[in-house]
Amino acid sequence: MNKRIFCIFLVFTVALFSFVACEKRSKYGVLIVDEQGMEHVLATDENGVTIQDRYGNLVEVMTDSKSKKPIDAPTQTVTDESGEVISVVHENEYATNSITFPTLMQNGNVAENKNYAVTIPEGWVQEGSTRVLLKHTETGATVSFYDDMGKSVAAVLEEMENSRAILGNNAEYEFEQTDVKIGDKDAVCVNYKIGNVVRKTYVLSVWNTVLQIACTVDADKEQLVDFDSVLNSIRFK
């Protein structure tokens, strides 16, 4: 996108819970449709990545309802030291509005929210429209992303430990906890098996939320699934 973005206000945001990108694309940004069927043009950078403001909101390019062309940002008026008024017209700048980043936005093979984006690997599909939840088409394995703003990493791990204590010395239960890295993020991997179900849950802090990434598969199909292909596709914002 060649034109610079000029935000005329960030006072209020439009709350929308899920977006689906259209097949067509506006030359002014990514064209998406909200739950009410309304189209929005989201500003993008030179790499085609949606722009977010410092609060994590999406930036919508305001367009004329008839022409569908961007609305120019208003002229700014400034005064010099002598009190003379100088009007400055911001050429090639658009008026914009802030939109609350939905809990899930999917654009092609990218599923994302305000904190991270996941490029869906081959053999996986996004399930549902409320959060990032990938399913492996061959085995039925899943990778579920859970965001929890009300807890700390330590609190989540304590809850897991309490659940483990309830199971006690169950012969069908195996448990292991290790420190790992996901990209440049420190994470704790809680790996356990209950009967025929294997589950690896990664717990880490991302901005102001605790993220849990739960990888689940039947034990007899574990060797057929590459969970790392999903983990390595995560881009933290």
Sequence and secondary structure as in RCSB ss.txt:
>XXXX:A:sequence
MNKRIFCIFLVFTVALFSFVACEKRSKYGVLIVDEQGMEHVLATDENGVTIQDRYGNLVEVMTDSKSKKPIDAPT
QTVTDESGEVISVVHENEYATNSITFPTLMQNGNVAENKNYAVTIPEGWVQEGSTRVLLKHTETGATVSFYDDMG
KSVAAVLEEMENSRAILGNNAEYEFEQTDVKIGDKDAVCVNYKIGNVVRKTYVLSVWNTVLQIACTVDADKEQLV
DFDSVLNSIRFK
>XXXX:A:secstr
  SEEEES  S EEE SEEEE SS BTTBEEEE TTS EEEE B TTS B B TTS EEEE B TTT  B B   
EEEE TTS EEEE  TTEEEEEEEE  SEEEETTEEE SSEEEE  TTEEE  SSS EEEETTT  EEEEEEETT
  HHHHHHHHHHHHHHHTT TTEEEEEEEEEETTEEEEEEEEEETTEEEEEEEEEETTEEEEEEEEEEGGGGGG 
 THHHHTTEEE 
